[in-house]
Amino acid sequence: MKRSLNDWLKYTSILFLILVVSALHYWTSIDYLYLHEIYQRVYYIPILLAAFWYGPLGGVLAALLTSSLYVYHIQAHWAHFPTYTVNQYAEIILYHIVAVIIGFLSRRERRQRESLESTTKELSRAYEQIQQTFEQLKQADRLAALGQLSAGVAHEIRNPLGSIKGSIEILEAEFPPDHPKREFVDIIKEETVRLNTIVGEFLKFARPASPSMQATSLPELVDSTLTLLKKQAEDSHVRLSVAHDPALPDIHLDPDQIRQVLLNVVLNGIQAMPEGGRIVVRSSYRQSEGTALIEVADTGNGQPPPNLDHLFDPFFTTKPHGTGLGLSISYQLVHNHRGSLNVRKNDQGGLTFAISLPAAG
């Protein structure tokens, strides 16, 4: 609508200038020759504007309208002055020549401008992709360094834990359930199991298994994973809903590893909504990019912007009893599939995790 109004103003301006100059020609006495010479030069203004705005065709149409009005003035008022009449007809020819030249130059300039704008947009997209890749490389370097450290620490801790576990089992026999000190034995046993679980998480993070690729139906994988979480979601008053792209082909991936990623991400959403909410899981196929996309959107309270940059960092957590390794392990597993795992904040609150995987075999 705005563009149409703008074009209407341009048409009106061109027509108005041509009519005003023509009226001046007719109303001004031929005794004022110098004024008529000025008027015939002023005709170039609407012709140049038409050529600049609408190219050769617009310029020629403006020149034709000008000529049709000007020719009658020449024949009616200057027929008795042949020399000046010839000069005016030559001026009319120049109107058309200038209109064509300026129109072509304007069209060429417009195409170059559009080409530059397109190139600028492509460069901007390329820069964003480079920045994203750079951030992923930095994240991968941090994960690699911390993975080596975690592997060493976990290995050194696991051996003493095994000894502690064996000793506790022996002490269990010495302290029957009704013994006043049996409570402390149970506490040590529970904490040992907890430490062993954490060490196991460290080892998963430090040395993730290589993916065992096989053709997998992504919708079936998502549905089966959500089935495992259905009871926990109901207990937390969280509604799970899913939407699949019917055009999504089978994807070559490790179903166990991607299921683990989905479990981590969806559980993260459930735990972020202690008072209930909704989680929507969407799968789609981006044929132009050759990728499959799984999006997990929740309606929780989200995270402050500074935290979003650290959600995939090892040991970063906002949960009281979290290890901060679930999302880091998920990031590594997706990265080992040559995919990407990103997070963004929703407009209405909550977060959306996007898992992108190559659709090619």
JOBEL-V96016 format. One record per pair of residues at least 4 apart in sequence whose ideal C-beta (glycine too) atoms are under 6 Angstrom apart, sorted by the first residue. I is the first residue (numbers start at 1). GAP is how many residues later the second one is. If there is no record, write none. Layout:
i:gap
I:GAP
I:GAP
This chain:
i:gap
10:43
12:4
14:32
14:35
14:36
14:48
17:28
17:29
18:28
18:47
18:48
21:18
21:21
21:22
22:47
23:4
24:4
24:15
25:14
25:48
28:4
28:7
30:47
40:51
43:23
44:4
46:16
47:12
47:15
47:16
47:48
47:52
48:54
50:4
50:8
50:9
50:12
51:8
51:48
51:51
51:52
51:55
52:54
54:4
55:48
55:51
55:52
56:44
56:47
56:48
59:40
59:43
59:44
60:39
63:32
63:33
63:36
66:4
66:29
67:4
67:25
72:4
73:4
74:4
74:11
74:14
75:4
78:6
78:7
94:4
98:4
99:4
102:4
143:4
143:189
146:4
146:168
147:59
150:4
150:52
150:55
150:56
151:55
151:56
154:45
154:48
154:49
157:42
158:41
161:34
161:35
164:28
165:27
168:20
168:21
171:14
172:13
175:4
175:6
175:7
175:10
177:5
198:125
201:122
201:124
202:4
203:4
204:125
205:120
205:123
205:124
208:124
211:43
211:46
211:125
211:126
212:42
213:39
215:35
215:37
216:5
216:35
216:37
216:39
217:33
218:30
218:33
218:65
218:74
219:25
219:64
221:34
222:59
222:61
225:34
225:37
226:14
229:4
229:37
233:5
233:7
233:37
236:34
237:39
238:32
238:35
238:38
238:39
238:41
239:39
240:39
241:39
242:39
243:39
244:39
245:38
245:39
245:40
247:38
248:35
248:37
251:41
251:106
251:108
252:109
253:5
253:84
255:4
257:76
261:69
261:72
261:73
262:4
263:4
264:62
264:66
265:31
265:88
266:30
269:10
269:29
272:28
273:4
273:27
277:22
277:23
278:21
279:19
280:17
281:15
282:13
283:11
284:9
285:7
286:5
290:69
290:70
291:65
291:68
292:65
292:67
293:63
294:61
295:57
295:59
296:57
297:55
298:52
299:51
300:50
302:43
302:47
302:48
302:49
303:4
303:5
310:6
311:16
311:32
312:15
312:16
312:19
314:14
315:9
316:8
317:5
317:7
325:4
331:10
334:5
334:7
334:21
337:20
338:20
339:17
339:18
340:16
341:14
342:12
343:8
343:10
344:8
346:4
346:6
